[in-house]
Amino acid sequence: MTEVPATPAAPSAGGARAPAGRSEWLPTALVFAVLVAGVVVAVAVTPNFLTVDNIRAILRNASIVGIVAVAMTPITLSGNFISLGTQQSAMAGCVVFVALVGSGWAPVFAIAVVLAALIAVGVAQGVVVAAGLNPVITTLAAGAIIFGVVADATNGGIVRVGAHPVSWGNSTIAGVPLEVLIFALFTVAVGLFMTRSVAGRRMTLAGSNKETAEVSGISFRAVTVGAFVIFSIGLAIAGVLTGAGFGQATIQSLGTLTIDALAAILVGGTAIVGGYGSPWRSAGGAVLIAVIANVMVLNDFSTGGRLAVQGAVVVVVVILLEILRRRGEVR
Amino acid sequence: MAALIADRARSYLLPVLVLVATWVIIASTTDTFRGEASVFSVLEGFPLLGLVALGLAITIIAGELDLSVGSMAALAGVVAVKTSSVGLVGALVIATAMGAAIGALQGGIIARLGINSLVLTVGTLILLRGVTYLASDNRPSQLTDFTVSDPLLERYGIFSASSITALVVFGVLGLFLAYTRYGREIYAIGGARDEARAAGVPRLRPMVVTFALSGACAALAGGLASLKGGSAAPQNYADLLLAGAAAALLGGISLYGGRGTVLNVALGVAVLSAVSAGLAARGSDASVTQLVTGALLISVVAIEFTATRLGRRAKLRREAAEREALPPPVPT
């Protein structure tokens, strides 16, 4: 009999960590290099790309997905993978907001209700996940339950604000659409939180090495619940902004949000196994995907073509980053 | 050996009880869910839900997860309908072979790069969906010659040709997983990957086989369902991931990898298709089915988690007692 050495139950998927330095900034630089390259190609092949209106349209499209991608990044960084119930929660927030405003509530109170409800749902999922249940399966199931409840409550119909449109729904501040501004502020806030605050650093440490984190007295439960709270805030913002902008909502609202947000995170190069990545990169990923989508719309590509290219970009970036990471380990 | 059999029996006990309970509840509240008709409608869940759940279960046993099954089924549906001029069997073989090939490629990438399967299959979930839209030209593809799919609609008592096909696949894969070297390797990498590697299980082969099987099962499911329905829409089957995972886990496939058999999957599929047949007979919306599926999924995962944790605590206590009994280790 050969003795099999007892391997510690450390997360082997991430492998040994490369030393800080080049490997720290390289992925971020890569994302922005790809982004710049994408813009250059876009300008070359698309005549109307570099107009103020079009740039504004791209940023508007990127903002909702970007807010959600940035908000999901702490979950991913803290080692809790991803949420497959993203669209359902944001949609629920959107429907509740529109329904409340439509029945005469002041938007401020409607926002408070949406925020409180989504944080409650998020904390519930966070507690379950922190206890050790698989986050992917938990959020998939929670999403299905939320979808079923909202579909039942709305009878699958359209909810409208009716006689109470939200005055700031489509407003701009100094020419910048509201959601773009909020996207920028939210990204800065979450980015600073993750890099400059003790709580944020703890989240990253928990995702990068759970055992070490626990030995140094970091509560995995607190970290996970915290990450889910940030995520829920982002979902509430996305839901409210969508509801306020369109003035109506159905269970199909924000239909591709889950896939788009995941694509943004992955293209941004945040490692799903935790520890690596940043909200900045997810925001960059969201903008990159919006640029690609925009170029394809301007060049008359179909839904299928857009999805295929988006998926291909995700697959290629994910594989490239993995190869780079392995190289970094070898050196 | 006796302990093994007892362990195996225990893993079937809970799903069997759940199946009996659901069956009794649904049969007593639904007039149409009785006798032969009820068995037939439950078996009709096997070609689509069952095959997808089977493929997913194999990836879960291997300690991975294939999120792209829904997109794969949709793509295979379009391919099967488009190639139906070569005949029913030919179209199904083409679709399934395509699924197996794409799956094998995914498995190869996952094994070679050591990439997390969630990451890659999120990407292919989007990519394959896009390819499906492209292949179908953004609109539902119709069968041109409806006689091609006639054999699938043939009914033999409680069976149909498509449910027989699905059950045969269940049987063959069950034997493959339980009695062949390739099949056992899948359990080995799911149960204890580092130990399996150390014991000489190859890095590449089990992962390729796992994802090829999952791709092939999803593709066959999509092909069967689309040919039977006479058309394939590119947006189809997005909910299959939820239902498939729910069925596999309901039946007692362990989310921690390395455990569970084809019989577990079959039990889970039977429970879930009884539930959806019952809800459909009562005129409930698809959204209610989703709600119930989600609730079932989260409860079964919670039950398994609690059971595992209690078991682990007992084991730790036992080991602590053993350590105290042993003399201290001698340095070599």
Interface residues (C-beta under 8 A of the other chain):
Chain A: T2 V4 P5 T7 S12 A13 G15 F81 I82 L84 V128 A131 G132 L133 N134 V136 I137 T138 L140 A141 A142 G143 A144 I145 F147 G148 V149 A151 D152 G156 I251 I259 L262 A263 L266 A271 I272 V273 S302 T303 G304 G305 R306 L307 A308 V309 Q310 G311 A312 V314 V315 V318 I319 E322 I323 R326
Chain B: L65 L67 I109 L113 G114 I115 N116 L118 V119 L120 V122 G123 T124 L125 I126 L127 L128 R129 G130 V131 T132 Y133 L134 A135 S136 D137 N138 R193 D194 E195 A198 A199 P234 L241 L242 A245 A246 L249 L255 D285 S287 V288 Q290 L291 V292 T293 G294 A295 L297 I298 V301 A302 F305 R309
